[in-house]
Amino acid sequence: MTPGSAKARCPVPSALQLLGALRHAGVRPGAMVSVTSSPDGVTVGGDRATAVLPASAAAHVFVAEP
């Protein structure tokens, strides 16, 4: 690398994988979802599939009752 240049990278690569899994499951703002506790964290079900979130990631996802 030359002085003054920087390499761009995602600070949390797993965040991109998590967002992709949520999108694949149909979990998006305003969507109706199911949420259950699981041994691996939290299982969130959207209109197409489910995604298992580790507890550390689930702490940053907020849901509300309809």
mmCIF file of the N, C-alpha and C atoms, coordinates in Angstrom:
data_MODEL
# 
_entry.id   MODEL 
# 
loop_
_atom_site.group_PDB 
_atom_site.id 
_atom_site.type_symbol 
_atom_site.label_atom_id 
_atom_site.label_alt_id 
_atom_site.label_comp_id 
_atom_site.label_asym_id 
_atom_site.label_entity_id 
_atom_site.label_seq_id 
_atom_site.pdbx_PDB_ins_code 
_atom_site.Cartn_x 
_atom_site.Cartn_y 
_atom_site.Cartn_z 
_atom_site.occupancy 
_atom_site.B_iso_or_equiv 
_atom_site.pdbx_formal_charge 
_atom_site.auth_seq_id 
_atom_site.auth_comp_id 
_atom_site.auth_asym_id 
_atom_site.auth_atom_id 
_atom_site.pdbx_PDB_model_num 
ATOM 1   N N  . MET A 1 1  ? 0.830   -1.171  0.000  1.00 0.00 ? 1  MET A N  1 
ATOM 2   C CA . MET A 1 1  ? 0.000   0.000   0.000  1.00 0.00 ? 1  MET A CA 1 
ATOM 3   C C  . MET A 1 1  ? 0.879   1.241   0.000  1.00 0.00 ? 1  MET A C  1 
ATOM 4   N N  . THR A 1 2  ? 0.450   2.243   -0.704 1.00 0.00 ? 2  THR A N  1 
ATOM 5   C CA . THR A 1 2  ? 1.211   3.482   -0.727 1.00 0.00 ? 2  THR A CA 1 
ATOM 6   C C  . THR A 1 2  ? 0.766   4.382   0.410  1.00 0.00 ? 2  THR A C  1 
ATOM 7   N N  . PRO A 1 3  ? 1.626   5.267   0.867  1.00 0.00 ? 3  PRO A N  1 
ATOM 8   C CA . PRO A 1 3  ? 1.238   6.181   1.939  1.00 0.00 ? 3  PRO A CA 1 
ATOM 9   C C  . PRO A 1 3  ? -0.010  6.969   1.548  1.00 0.00 ? 3  PRO A C  1 
ATOM 10  N N  . GLY A 1 4  ? -0.936  7.110   2.468  1.00 0.00 ? 4  GLY A N  1 
ATOM 11  C CA . GLY A 1 4  ? -2.150  7.870   2.217  1.00 0.00 ? 4  GLY A CA 1 
ATOM 12  C C  . GLY A 1 4  ? -3.277  7.056   1.598  1.00 0.00 ? 4  GLY A C  1 
ATOM 13  N N  . SER A 1 5  ? -3.017  5.783   1.272  1.00 0.00 ? 5  SER A N  1 
ATOM 14  C CA . SER A 1 5  ? -4.091  4.964   0.720  1.00 0.00 ? 5  SER A CA 1 
ATOM 15  C C  . SER A 1 5  ? -4.612  4.017   1.795  1.00 0.00 ? 5  SER A C  1 
ATOM 16  N N  . ALA A 1 6  ? -5.808  3.546   1.600  1.00 0.00 ? 6  ALA A N  1 
ATOM 17  C CA . ALA A 1 6  ? -6.405  2.630   2.571  1.00 0.00 ? 6  ALA A CA 1 
ATOM 18  C C  . ALA A 1 6  ? -7.211  1.583   1.837  1.00 0.00 ? 6  ALA A C  1 
ATOM 19  N N  . LYS A 1 7  ? -7.347  0.463   2.440  1.00 0.00 ? 7  LYS A N  1 
ATOM 20  C CA . LYS A 1 7  ? -8.138  -0.623  1.872  1.00 0.00 ? 7  LYS A CA 1 
ATOM 21  C C  . LYS A 1 7  ? -9.504  -0.624  2.548  1.00 0.00 ? 7  LYS A C  1 
ATOM 22  N N  . ALA A 1 8  ? -10.565 -0.505  1.772  1.00 0.00 ? 8  ALA A N  1 
ATOM 23  C CA . ALA A 1 8  ? -11.913 -0.505  2.332  1.00 0.00 ? 8  ALA A CA 1 
ATOM 24  C C  . ALA A 1 8  ? -12.329 -1.932  2.638  1.00 0.00 ? 8  ALA A C  1 
ATOM 25  N N  . ARG A 1 9  ? -12.974 -2.126  3.761  1.00 0.00 ? 9  ARG A N  1 
ATOM 26  C CA . ARG A 1 9  ? -13.501 -3.436  4.112  1.00 0.00 ? 9  ARG A CA 1 
ATOM 27  C C  . ARG A 1 9  ? -14.636 -3.266  5.099  1.00 0.00 ? 9  ARG A C  1 
ATOM 28  N N  . CYS A 1 10 ? -15.503 -4.236  5.132  1.00 0.00 ? 10 CYS A N  1 
ATOM 29  C CA . CYS A 1 10 ? -16.620 -4.222  6.071  1.00 0.00 ? 10 CYS A CA 1 
ATOM 30  C C  . CYS A 1 10 ? -16.080 -4.597  7.443  1.00 0.00 ? 10 CYS A C  1 
ATOM 31  N N  . PRO A 1 11 ? -16.326 -3.772  8.474  1.00 0.00 ? 11 PRO A N  1 
ATOM 32  C CA . PRO A 1 11 ? -15.779 -4.086  9.797  1.00 0.00 ? 11 PRO A CA 1 
ATOM 33  C C  . PRO A 1 11 ? -16.366 -5.346  10.413 1.00 0.00 ? 11 PRO A C  1 
ATOM 34  N N  . VAL A 1 12 ? -17.576 -5.724  10.030 1.00 0.00 ? 12 VAL A N  1 
ATOM 35  C CA . VAL A 1 12 ? -18.217 -6.923  10.576 1.00 0.00 ? 12 VAL A CA 1 
ATOM 36  C C  . VAL A 1 12 ? -18.756 -7.745  9.411  1.00 0.00 ? 12 VAL A C  1 
ATOM 37  N N  . PRO A 1 13 ? -17.929 -8.596  8.798  1.00 0.00 ? 13 PRO A N  1 
ATOM 38  C CA . PRO A 1 13 ? -18.387 -9.363  7.641  1.00 0.00 ? 13 PRO A CA 1 
ATOM 39  C C  . PRO A 1 13 ? -19.626 -10.198 7.922  1.00 0.00 ? 13 PRO A C  1 
ATOM 40  N N  . SER A 1 14 ? -19.755 -10.705 9.150  1.00 0.00 ? 14 SER A N  1 
ATOM 41  C CA . SER A 1 14 ? -20.899 -11.531 9.460  1.00 0.00 ? 14 SER A CA 1 
ATOM 42  C C  . SER A 1 14 ? -22.201 -10.728 9.418  1.00 0.00 ? 14 SER A C  1 
ATOM 43  N N  . ALA A 1 15 ? -22.120 -9.411  9.577  1.00 0.00 ? 15 ALA A N  1 
ATOM 44  C CA . ALA A 1 15 ? -23.317 -8.564  9.500  1.00 0.00 ? 15 ALA A CA 1 
ATOM 45  C C  . ALA A 1 15 ? -23.922 -8.642  8.102  1.00 0.00 ? 15 ALA A C  1 
ATOM 46  N N  . LEU A 1 16 ? -23.090 -8.683  7.083  1.00 0.00 ? 16 LEU A N  1 
ATOM 47  C CA . LEU A 1 16 ? -23.595 -8.804  5.717  1.00 0.00 ? 16 LEU A CA 1 
ATOM 48  C C  . LEU A 1 16 ? -24.280 -10.146 5.511  1.00 0.00 ? 16 LEU A C  1 
ATOM 49  N N  . GLN A 1 17 ? -23.717 -11.206 6.078  1.00 0.00 ? 17 GLN A N  1 
ATOM 50  C CA . GLN A 1 17 ? -24.341 -12.528 5.984  1.00 0.00 ? 17 GLN A CA 1 
ATOM 51  C C  . GLN A 1 17 ? -25.670 -12.545 6.728  1.00 0.00 ? 17 GLN A C  1 
ATOM 52  N N  . LEU A 1 18 ? -25.720 -11.910 7.884  1.00 0.00 ? 18 LEU A N  1 
ATOM 53  C CA . LEU A 1 18 ? -26.945 -11.849 8.675  1.00 0.00 ? 18 LEU A CA 1 
ATOM 54  C C  . LEU A 1 18 ? -28.037 -11.097 7.914  1.00 0.00 ? 18 LEU A C  1 
ATOM 55  N N  . LEU A 1 19 ? -27.702 -9.952  7.351  1.00 0.00 ? 19 LEU A N  1 
ATOM 56  C CA . LEU A 1 19 ? -28.687 -9.186  6.588  1.00 0.00 ? 19 LEU A CA 1 
ATOM 57  C C  . LEU A 1 19 ? -29.174 -9.966  5.376  1.00 0.00 ? 19 LEU A C  1 
ATOM 58  N N  . GLY A 1 20 ? -28.277 -10.699 4.731  1.00 0.00 ? 20 GLY A N  1 
ATOM 59  C CA . GLY A 1 20 ? -28.670 -11.529 3.594  1.00 0.00 ? 20 GLY A CA 1 
ATOM 60  C C  . GLY A 1 20 ? -29.632 -12.633 4.014  1.00 0.00 ? 20 GLY A C  1 
ATOM 61  N N  . ALA A 1 21 ? -29.379 -13.256 5.161  1.00 0.00 ? 21 ALA A N  1 
ATOM 62  C CA . ALA A 1 21 ? -30.263 -14.318 5.657  1.00 0.00 ? 21 ALA A CA 1 
ATOM 63  C C  . ALA A 1 21 ? -31.636 -13.762 6.003  1.00 0.00 ? 21 ALA A C  1 
ATOM 64  N N  . LEU A 1 22 ? -31.674 -12.581 6.622  1.00 0.00 ? 22 LEU A N  1 
ATOM 65  C CA . LEU A 1 22 ? -32.953 -11.958 6.955  1.00 0.00 ? 22 LEU A CA 1 
ATOM 66  C C  . LEU A 1 22 ? -33.726 -11.596 5.684  1.00 0.00 ? 22 LEU A C  1 
ATOM 67  N N  . ARG A 1 23 ? -33.030 -11.051 4.706  1.00 0.00 ? 23 ARG A N  1 
ATOM 68  C CA . ARG A 1 23 ? -33.682 -10.694 3.438  1.00 0.00 ? 23 ARG A CA 1 
ATOM 69  C C  . ARG A 1 23 ? -34.231 -11.942 2.758  1.00 0.00 ? 23 ARG A C  1 
ATOM 70  N N  . HIS A 1 24 ? -33.456 -13.010 2.743  1.00 0.00 ? 24 HIS A N  1 
ATOM 71  C CA . HIS A 1 24 ? -33.892 -14.270 2.134  1.00 0.00 ? 24 HIS A CA 1 
ATOM 72  C C  . HIS A 1 24 ? -35.150 -14.804 2.817  1.00 0.00 ? 24 HIS A C  1 
ATOM 73  N N  . ALA A 1 25 ? -35.238 -14.640 4.135  1.00 0.00 ? 25 ALA A N  1 
ATOM 74  C CA . ALA A 1 25 ? -36.391 -15.130 4.885  1.00 0.00 ? 25 ALA A CA 1 
ATOM 75  C C  . ALA A 1 25 ? -37.607 -14.224 4.725  1.00 0.00 ? 25 ALA A C  1 
ATOM 76  N N  . GLY A 1 26 ? -37.420 -13.030 4.177  1.00 0.00 ? 26 GLY A N  1 
ATOM 77  C CA . GLY A 1 26 ? -38.530 -12.099 4.037  1.00 0.00 ? 26 GLY A CA 1 
ATOM 78  C C  . GLY A 1 26 ? -38.716 -11.222 5.257  1.00 0.00 ? 26 GLY A C  1 
ATOM 79  N N  . VAL A 1 27 ? -37.691 -11.154 6.100  1.00 0.00 ? 27 VAL A N  1 
ATOM 80  C CA . VAL A 1 27 ? -37.746 -10.315 7.296  1.00 0.00 ? 27 VAL A CA 1 
ATOM 81  C C  . VAL A 1 27 ? -37.246 -8.931  6.908  1.00 0.00 ? 27 VAL A C  1 
ATOM 82  N N  . ARG A 1 28 ? -38.138 -7.960  7.000  1.00 0.00 ? 28 ARG A N  1 
ATOM 83  C CA . ARG A 1 28 ? -37.816 -6.579  6.637  1.00 0.00 ? 28 ARG A CA 1 
ATOM 84  C C  . ARG A 1 28 ? -38.660 -5.657  7.513  1.00 0.00 ? 28 ARG A C  1 
ATOM 85  N N  . PRO A 1 29 ? -38.337 -4.381  7.595  1.00 0.00 ? 29 PRO A N  1 
ATOM 86  C CA . PRO A 1 29 ? -39.130 -3.465  8.423  1.00 0.00 ? 29 PRO A CA 1 
ATOM 87  C C  . PRO A 1 29 ? -40.613 -3.504  8.038  1.00 0.00 ? 29 PRO A C  1 
ATOM 88  N N  . GLY A 1 30 ? -41.461 -3.631  9.032  1.00 0.00 ? 30 GLY A N  1 
ATOM 89  C CA . GLY A 1 30 ? -42.897 -3.642  8.810  1.00 0.00 ? 30 GLY A CA 1 
ATOM 90  C C  . GLY A 1 30 ? -43.488 -5.007  8.501  1.00 0.00 ? 30 GLY A C  1 
ATOM 91  N N  . ALA A 1 31 ? -42.662 -6.022  8.300  1.00 0.00 ? 31 ALA A N  1 
ATOM 92  C CA . ALA A 1 31 ? -43.151 -7.364  7.963  1.00 0.00 ? 31 ALA A CA 1 
ATOM 93  C C  . ALA A 1 31 ? -43.656 -8.078  9.212  1.00 0.00 ? 31 ALA A C  1 
ATOM 94  N N  . MET A 1 32 ? -44.639 -8.951  9.018  1.00 0.00 ? 32 MET A N  1 
ATOM 95  C CA . MET A 1 32 ? -45.110 -9.812  10.099 1.00 0.00 ? 32 MET A CA 1 
ATOM 96  C C  . MET A 1 32 ? -44.143 -10.993 10.174 1.00 0.00 ? 32 MET A C  1 
ATOM 97  N N  . VAL A 1 33 ? -43.619 -11.255 11.348 1.00 0.00 ? 33 VAL A N  1 
ATOM 98  C CA . VAL A 1 33 ? -42.649 -12.333 11.536 1.00 0.00 ? 33 VAL A CA 1 
ATOM 99  C C  . VAL A 1 33 ? -43.015 -13.158 12.761 1.00 0.00 ? 33 VAL A C  1 
ATOM 100 N N  . SER A 1 34 ? -42.480 -14.365 12.818 1.00 0.00 ? 34 SER A N  1 
ATOM 101 C CA . SER A 1 34 ? -42.586 -15.174 14.028 1.00 0.00 ? 34 SER A CA 1 
ATOM 102 C C  . SER A 1 34 ? -41.206 -15.198 14.674 1.00 0.00 ? 34 SER A C  1 
ATOM 103 N N  . VAL A 1 35 ? -41.195 -15.191 15.990 1.00 0.00 ? 35 VAL A N  1 
ATOM 104 C CA . VAL A 1 35 ? -39.927 -15.165 16.728 1.00 0.00 ? 35 VAL A CA 1 
ATOM 105 C C  . VAL A 1 35 ? -40.002 -16.216 17.833 1.00 0.00 ? 35 VAL A C  1 
ATOM 106 N N  . THR A 1 36 ? -39.014 -17.104 17.847 1.00 0.00 ? 36 THR A N  1 
ATOM 107 C CA . THR A 1 36 ? -38.951 -18.115 18.900 1.00 0.00 ? 36 THR A CA 1 
ATOM 108 C C  . THR A 1 36 ? -37.521 -18.252 19.386 1.00 0.00 ? 36 THR A C  1 
ATOM 109 N N  . SER A 1 37 ? -37.403 -18.576 20.646 1.00 0.00 ? 37 SER A N  1 
ATOM 110 C CA . SER A 1 37 ? -36.090 -18.832 21.226 1.00 0.00 ? 37 SER A CA 1 
ATOM 111 C C  . SER A 1 37 ? -35.618 -20.200 20.754 1.00 0.00 ? 37 SER A C  1 
ATOM 112 N N  . SER A 1 38 ? -34.340 -20.323 20.493 1.00 0.00 ? 38 SER A N  1 
ATOM 113 C CA . SER A 1 38 ? -33.776 -21.602 20.084 1.00 0.00 ? 38 SER A CA 1 
ATOM 114 C C  . SER A 1 38 ? -32.433 -21.791 20.788 1.00 0.00 ? 38 SER A C  1 
ATOM 115 N N  . PRO A 1 39 ? -31.929 -23.014 20.837 1.00 0.00 ? 39 PRO A N  1 
ATOM 116 C CA . PRO A 1 39 ? -30.639 -23.255 21.497 1.00 0.00 ? 39 PRO A CA 1 
ATOM 117 C C  . PRO A 1 39 ? -29.495 -22.441 20.882 1.00 0.00 ? 39 PRO A C  1 
ATOM 118 N N  . ASP A 1 40 ? -29.619 -22.117 19.589 1.00 0.00 ? 40 ASP A N  1 
ATOM 119 C CA . ASP A 1 40 ? -28.556 -21.375 18.907 1.00 0.00 ? 40 ASP A CA 1 
ATOM 120 C C  . ASP A 1 40 ? -28.751 -19.865 18.964 1.00 0.00 ? 40 ASP A C  1 
ATOM 121 N N  . GLY A 1 41 ? -29.849 -19.384 19.549 1.00 0.00 ? 41 GLY A N  1 
ATOM 122 C CA . GLY A 1 41 ? -30.129 -17.954 19.611 1.00 0.00 ? 41 GLY A CA 1 
ATOM 123 C C  . GLY A 1 41 ? -31.611 -17.709 19.472 1.00 0.00 ? 41 GLY A C  1 
ATOM 124 N N  . VAL A 1 42 ? -32.001 -17.035 18.396 1.00 0.00 ? 42 VAL A N  1 
ATOM 125 C CA . VAL A 1 42 ? -33.397 -16.708 18.139 1.00 0.00 ? 42 VAL A CA 1 
ATOM 126 C C  . VAL A 1 42 ? -33.715 -17.070 16.691 1.00 0.00 ? 42 VAL A C  1 
ATOM 127 N N  . THR A 1 43 ? -34.836 -17.760 16.486 1.00 0.00 ? 43 THR A N  1 
ATOM 128 C CA . THR A 1 43 ? -35.272 -18.092 15.134 1.00 0.00 ? 43 THR A CA 1 
ATOM 129 C C  . THR A 1 43 ? -36.339 -17.090 14.731 1.00 0.00 ? 43 THR A C  1 
ATOM 130 N N  . VAL A 1 44 ? -36.109 -16.419 13.601 1.00 0.00 ? 44 VAL A N  1 
ATOM 131 C CA . VAL A 1 44 ? -37.047 -15.434 13.081 1.00 0.00 ? 44 VAL A CA 1 
ATOM 132 C C  . VAL A 1 44 ? -37.585 -15.968 11.772 1.00 0.00 ? 44 VAL A C  1 
ATOM 133 N N  . GLY A 1 45 ? -38.909 -16.063 11.679 1.00 0.00 ? 45 GLY A N  1 
ATOM 134 C CA . GLY A 1 45 ? -39.542 -16.560 10.471 1.00 0.00 ? 45 GLY A CA 1 
ATOM 135 C C  . GLY A 1 45 ? -40.220 -15.432 9.725  1.00 0.00 ? 45 GLY A C  1 
ATOM 136 N N  . GLY A 1 46 ? -39.911 -15.327 8.451  1.00 0.00 ? 46 GLY A N  1 
ATOM 137 C CA . GLY A 1 46 ? -40.548 -14.331 7.600  1.00 0.00 ? 46 GLY A CA 1 
ATOM 138 C C  . GLY A 1 46 ? -41.570 -14.991 6.708  1.00 0.00 ? 46 GLY A C  1 
ATOM 139 N N  . ASP A 1 47 ? -41.952 -14.311 5.644  1.00 0.00 ? 47 ASP A N  1 
ATOM 140 C CA . ASP A 1 47 ? -42.964 -14.860 4.750  1.00 0.00 ? 47 ASP A CA 1 
ATOM 141 C C  . ASP A 1 47 ? -42.413 -15.900 3.781  1.00 0.00 ? 47 ASP A C  1 
ATOM 142 N N  . ARG A 1 48 ? -41.094 -16.106 3.754  1.00 0.00 ? 48 ARG A N  1 
ATOM 143 C CA . ARG A 1 48 ? -40.505 -17.072 2.819  1.00 0.00 ? 48 ARG A CA 1 
ATOM 144 C C  . ARG A 1 48 ? -39.708 -18.183 3.480  1.00 0.00 ? 48 ARG A C  1 
ATOM 145 N N  . ALA A 1 49 ? -39.106 -17.915 4.631  1.00 0.00 ? 49 ALA A N  1 
ATOM 146 C CA . ALA A 1 49 ? -38.219 -18.899 5.261  1.00 0.00 ? 49 ALA A CA 1 
ATOM 147 C C  . ALA A 1 49 ? -37.962 -18.466 6.704  1.00 0.00 ? 49 ALA A C  1 
ATOM 148 N N  . THR A 1 50 ? -37.002 -19.111 7.350  1.00 0.00 ? 50 THR A N  1 
ATOM 149 C CA . THR A 1 50 ? -36.593 -18.714 8.696  1.00 0.00 ? 50 THR A CA 1 
ATOM 150 C C  . THR A 1 50 ? -35.101 -18.412 8.697  1.00 0.00 ? 50 THR A C  1 
ATOM 151 N N  . ALA A 1 51 ? -34.688 -17.641 9.678  1.00 0.00 ? 51 ALA A N  1 
ATOM 152 C CA . ALA A 1 51 ? -33.269 -17.338 9.872  1.00 0.00 ? 51 ALA A CA 1 
ATOM 153 C C  . ALA A 1 51 ? -32.976 -17.486 11.357 1.00 0.00 ? 51 ALA A C  1 
ATOM 154 N N  . VAL A 1 52 ? -31.869 -18.118 11.676 1.00 0.00 ? 52 VAL A N  1 
ATOM 155 C CA . VAL A 1 52 ? -31.443 -18.254 13.068 1.00 0.00 ? 52 VAL A CA 1 
ATOM 156 C C  . VAL A 1 52 ? -30.404 -17.174 13.348 1.00 0.00 ? 52 VAL A C  1 
ATOM 157 N N  . LEU A 1 53 ? -30.700 -16.353 14.340 1.00 0.00 ? 53 LEU A N  1 
ATOM 158 C CA . LEU A 1 53 ? -29.791 -15.281 14.716 1.00 0.00 ? 53 LEU A CA 1 
ATOM 159 C C  . LEU A 1 53 ? -29.074 -15.654 16.002 1.00 0.00 ? 53 LEU A C  1 
ATOM 160 N N  . PRO A 1 54 ? -27.764 -15.511 16.049 1.00 0.00 ? 54 PRO A N  1 
ATOM 161 C CA . PRO A 1 54 ? -27.074 -15.709 17.314 1.00 0.00 ? 54 PRO A CA 1 
ATOM 162 C C  . PRO A 1 54 ? -27.600 -14.678 18.320 1.00 0.00 ? 54 PRO A C  1 
ATOM 163 N N  . ALA A 1 55 ? -27.573 -15.001 19.592 1.00 0.00 ? 55 ALA A N  1 
ATOM 164 C CA . ALA A 1 55 ? -28.089 -14.092 20.619 1.00 0.00 ? 55 ALA A CA 1 
ATOM 165 C C  . ALA A 1 55 ? -27.438 -12.713 20.525 1.00 0.00 ? 55 ALA A C  1 
ATOM 166 N N  . SER A 1 56 ? -26.159 -12.660 20.207 1.00 0.00 ? 56 SER A N  1 
ATOM 167 C CA . SER A 1 56 ? -25.466 -11.369 20.119 1.00 0.00 ? 56 SER A CA 1 
ATOM 168 C C  . SER A 1 56 ? -26.017 -10.505 18.990 1.00 0.00 ? 56 SER A C  1 
ATOM 169 N N  . ALA A 1 57 ? -26.455 -11.121 17.900 1.00 0.00 ? 57 ALA A N  1 
ATOM 170 C CA . ALA A 1 57 ? -27.047 -10.368 16.791 1.00 0.00 ? 57 ALA A CA 1 
ATOM 171 C C  . ALA A 1 57 ? -28.507 -10.058 17.066 1.00 0.00 ? 57 ALA A C  1 
ATOM 172 N N  . ALA A 1 58 ? -29.222 -10.995 17.674 1.00 0.00 ? 58 ALA A N  1 
ATOM 173 C CA . ALA A 1 58 ? -30.645 -10.803 17.956 1.00 0.00 ? 58 ALA A CA 1 
ATOM 174 C C  . ALA A 1 58 ? -30.870 -9.606  18.885 1.00 0.00 ? 58 ALA A C  1 
ATOM 175 N N  . ALA A 1 59 ? -29.900 -9.300  19.710 1.00 0.00 ? 59 ALA A N  1 
ATOM 176 C CA . ALA A 1 59 ? -30.020 -8.167  20.629 1.00 0.00 ? 59 ALA A CA 1 
ATOM 177 C C  . ALA A 1 59 ? -30.176 -6.846  19.882 1.00 0.00 ? 59 ALA A C  1 
ATOM 178 N N  . HIS A 1 60 ? -29.851 -6.825  18.586 1.00 0.00 ? 60 HIS A N  1 
ATOM 179 C CA . HIS A 1 60 ? -29.926 -5.601  17.789 1.00 0.00 ? 60 HIS A CA 1 
ATOM 180 C C  . HIS A 1 60 ? -31.122 -5.574  16.840 1.00 0.00 ? 60 HIS A C  1 
ATOM 181 N N  . VAL A 1 61 ? -31.965 -6.588  16.916 1.00 0.00 ? 61 VAL A N  1 
ATOM 182 C CA . VAL A 1 61 ? -33.164 -6.666  16.070 1.00 0.00 ? 61 VAL A CA 1 
ATOM 183 C C  . VAL A 1 61 ? -34.376 -6.463  16.968 1.00 0.00 ? 61 VAL A C  1 
ATOM 184 N N  . PHE A 1 62 ? -35.207 -5.504  16.627 1.00 0.00 ? 62 PHE A N  1 
ATOM 185 C CA . PHE A 1 62 ? -36.347 -5.160  17.465 1.00 0.00 ? 62 PHE A CA 1 
ATOM 186 C C  . PHE A 1 62 ? -37.641 -5.533  16.774 1.00 0.00 ? 62 PHE A C  1 
ATOM 187 N N  . VAL A 1 63 ? -38.547 -6.153  17.512 1.00 0.00 ? 63 VAL A N  1 
ATOM 188 C CA . VAL A 1 63 ? -39.859 -6.515  17.007 1.00 0.00 ? 63 VAL A CA 1 
ATOM 189 C C  . VAL A 1 63 ? -40.911 -5.978  17.978 1.00 0.00 ? 63 VAL A C  1 
ATOM 190 N N  . ALA A 1 64 ? -42.131 -5.790  17.478 1.00 0.00 ? 64 ALA A N  1 
ATOM 191 C CA . ALA A 1 64 ? -43.235 -5.313  18.307 1.00 0.00 ? 64 ALA A CA 1 
ATOM 192 C C  . ALA A 1 64 ? -44.475 -6.125  17.976 1.00 0.00 ? 64 ALA A C  1 
ATOM 193 N N  . GLU A 1 65 ? -45.344 -6.291  18.958 1.00 0.00 ? 65 GLU A N  1 
ATOM 194 C CA . GLU A 1 65 ? -46.599 -7.000  18.715 1.00 0.00 ? 65 GLU A CA 1 
ATOM 195 C C  . GLU A 1 65 ? -47.489 -6.133  17.832 1.00 0.00 ? 65 GLU A C  1 
ATOM 196 N N  . PRO A 1 66 ? -48.275 -6.775  16.947 1.00 0.00 ? 66 PRO A N  1 
ATOM 197 C CA . PRO A 1 66 ? -49.142 -5.982  16.061 1.00 0.00 ? 66 PRO A CA 1 
ATOM 198 C C  . PRO A 1 66 ? -50.269 -5.307  16.823 1.00 0.00 ? 66 PRO A C  1 
# 
